[in-house]
Amino acid sequence: MANYTAADVKKLRELTAAGMMDCKNALVEAEGDFDKAVELLRIKGQKGVTKREGRSASNGAVVSLIAADNSEGVLVELKCETDFVAKGDKFVGVADAIAAHVAASKPADIEALLASEINAGQTVQAFVDEANATLGEKIVLDRFAQFTDGFVASYLHRTSPDLPPQVGVLVELDKPNAEVAKDVAQHIAAFAPTFLSRAEIPADVLENERRVAEATAREEGKPEAALARIVEGRVTGYVKENAVLEQSFAKDSKKTVQKVLDEAGVTLKRFARFRVGV
C-alpha cells in the first residue's frame, strides 16, 4: 500500500517541478518521507544534468530589479524547457536571486557572472546547475543587462496571464522622468528595435541593406535613373524599422521616439530588450 497521498505528489511536484512519475517514485523510495523525496529528486536530477545539455530551453522568464532611486537596474533572462517549470515559484526565485546578485556584484560580462560566487563557496554556474538538478530540466543563463549611469527603469510584459514575463526592457535616460521612461520601455517591448539610432547601425549592415535593396529594385525592373532614390528610400525604411529613435512612437504615430524625448527634455542613453528564447 502506498505510504503517500495524491496531495504529497502534488506538493512535491509544485516544490521541485519534477515529473509526476518521478515524484511518485521518489516518495516510494523515500517510504513517504517528504524531505528525503526532495533530496532524492535533487540527487537524481544532478545525475541527469549532462543528459539534458543537448535539450532545448525555449521557455523561461525575464526578471528585473531596479534601485529605489532608479540610479541603477538589472535585467536577467533565465531559460528552461517547459512552461510548467517557467511558471513555478522556485524557478522564478532562482531568476530573482541571480538578478539580486548581479545588482550587488556588477559583473563585467556573462562569463564573469557565471564564475562569481553567489553563495558561500558556490558560483552562479553551480547555482544554475543545482536548479537544473532540482527542477529536472535544462536551465540556461546566458544574458543579462545592467545600467548604472542615469535614470533607469524597466518594463516587463506577460504574453500569457499564467506565465511569468516573457519580454523585458531596461532603459536608461540621462535625467529622471518616470513617465517617459515607462512609455519608451513599453514602446521598445512592442516594436522590438535592434539599435538606438542610425549612428549605431554598423556600416556593413547598412551597406548590405543597400545591396539587397538595389538587387531587389533591379529584379523588379525599376528604371535605372530611379535606382539611387529607391535604394536610399528602402535603406531609410530599414533604419526607421530598427533604430528606436527613428521609429514612430507607439502612443502617437505622428511623432518619432526622438521627438517625444526632445519634448520631454531627456535623452535615451541605451536600452536592452530580452524576449525569452529569442
N, C-alpha and C positions, 0 to 999 in steps of 0.2 A: 504494500500500500504506500502511495506517495506520502512523503513526510513534508510536503509543502503545499501551498494553495495557489489557485489561479491569481490571487492578489499578490502573492510573493513573486510570481513570474512577471506580472505587470510592473511591480515596483522595481524589480531587478532590471528589467528591460528599460524602464524610464531612467534609471540611475546610470546605467552603463551604455545604453543604446546598442547592446549586443542583440543578435538574432534570437527569436523566441525559442528555437530548439537549443541554442547554445545556453540560454538561461535555464531552461528545464534541466539540461544535462549537468550544468554546474550545481544546481540545487540538489540533484540526485547524488552527485559525487560528494557534495558537502553535507549530505544527510540532513538537509533542511536548514543548515547554519547559514544565515543570510550573508554575514560578513565574510565567511570563508568562501561562499559562492562568488562574491565580488572579487576576492583575491584570486580565485581560480580563473575567472574570466580575464583578469589582468595578466596572469602568467601565460595562459593560452594565447591571449592576444599578442603578447610580446613575441612569442614564437612565430606568430603569423605575420609579423611586420614585413619581413623580407618578401614573403609571398605576395603581399599587397602592393609592392613597389611598382609593378607594371600596370596596375589598375588605374582607371581614370577618376580624377577628382574634379567633377564639374559642378558640384553643389557647394554650399558653404554660406558664409556671411561676411558682411563688411561692417566693421565697428569703428567708432571714433571716440576720441577723448579730447575735450577742449578745456583749456585752463579757465578758471573762473573769471579772469580779467581779459580773456581772449588774446593773450600775448603769445600763445603757442597752441599747437594742436597736432593730433596724430590720427592717421587713417590706416587701418590694417585690414587686409583680406585674408581670411583663413578658409581653406577649401576642404571638402570631404566628398565622399562618394554619393551619398543619398540625402534626400530632403528630410528623411526621418531623423538622421543624426544632426543635420543642419539646424533643425528647429528645437533641438534638445537644450536644456539649460546648461548641461555640462559642456557641450561644445562651445556655446556662446560664452560661457565662463572662461574657457581657455583663451578665446579670442580677446576678451576683455582684459585678461591678465597680461597677455602679450602687449596690448596697447598701453597699459599702465607701465609696463617695463620699458617700452620704447620712450614714453614720456620722461621717465626718470633717468634712463641711461644714455639717450640720444646717440644711438649707433650710427656710424657713418654710412653703412650700406647693409644689404641683406646678409652678406657673409659675416659681417661684424655682429649683426643682431643674433644670428644663429649660434655664434661662438660665445656670446656673452652669457653671464651667469644670472639666471632669473631667480633661482633659489639657492640656498647654500649647497655648493658642490654640484649643482645641476645647471647645465647650459640650456638655452632656449631650444636647441635641437633635441636634447634629451627630453625636455618638457613636451615637445611636439610628439616625439616617439612614444612617450608614456601615454599621451592622449590617443595615439594610433592604437596602442595595445588595449587600453581601457575601452575605447569606443568600438573597436573591432573593424575599423575602416582605415583606408589610407587618408591621412591628414597632411595637408600641404600648406606651408607658409613660404611664399616666395616673393611677396612685395609688401611694402609699407611706404607711407609718406609722413614726413614731419616738417612743419613750418614753425619757425621761432623768431621771425623778424618783421612783425607787423601785427595787424588785426586779423586774427584767424577765426574762421567759422567753418561749420560743416553742415552737410545735408545728407540724410540717409533716406533711401526710398525702398519701400517694400513692393515687390512685384506681385506678391500674394499675401493676403492677410494672415495666413497661418505659418509664414516663413519669416526668418529674420531679414533685415535689409539686404538686398542683393546688389544695390547700387549705392555707392558712397562718393561724396565730393568734398574736398578740402580746398578752401580758398584763402588767400592772404591779400588783404588790402593794405595800402600804405598808411591809412589812418582809420580810426573807429567809425563804423557805420553799419550797425547790425542789420538794418532793413535791406540795404543794398547788398550786403554780403550774402544774406539769405536768398534774395531774389536771383542773384548771379549764380549761386551754387545750385539752385533749383533749375535754372536755365541750362547749366552745364550738364546736370543729370539727364535732362530731357534731350538735349541736342548733341551730346557726345563730341565736342570739339577735340581735336588732336593737339593743336598748337595754341599758344596765347595770341600771337599776332603773325602777320605776314613775315615780319623780320625774323621770326624764329623758325620758319619753314626752311629746311636745308635747300641750298641752291640746286643740288642734284635732284631733289624731289620735284621742284618746280620745273626743272629742265625736262624731266621725264614726262611730266604732265603736258608740257608744251609739245614734246614729240608725239605723244599719243593724240593730242588734240589736232595736230597738223595731219597726221596719218588718217585720222577719222574724217576730217574735213575733205581730204583728197578722195577718200573712199566714197564719200557722199556726193562727190562731183562738184564741190563748191568751186566757184571761179577763182583763178589764180590771184587776181587783183584783190580779192576779199579775204584771202587766207590769213594774212597777218592780223587783221582785225578780228576774225573769227577765233583764231588761236588765242589771242590775248583775252578775248571775252570769256573763253572757256577756262583759261587759267585763273582769271579773276573769279569765276564761279567756283572753282575748286578752293580758292583761298577763302571765299565767303562761307563756304560749307565747313571748312576745317579749322579756321582761326577764330577763336571765340570773340575777339574784339570786333571782328567784321561781320559776325552773324547778326541777323535780325533778332531783336530781343523777344523772348518768349511772351512777355506780358504786354508788349506794344511793338508790333511788327513794323511800325513806321520809323522806329529808332533802332540803331545798332546798339550792341552792348557797350561799345566805346562811348556812344552819345549818352547813354544812361549814366555811365561812370563820370563823364565830364560834367554833366548837370549836377551830380552829387558832390563833385569836387574831390573824388577819390580815384586811386589808381589800383587796378588789379595787377599785383606783382607776379603771382603764379597760382597754379591750381593743380590738383590731382583728381582724377576720376577713375574709380575702380568699379567694374561690373564683374560679379563672380563668374569665373571661368572664361572670361574674355580678355 
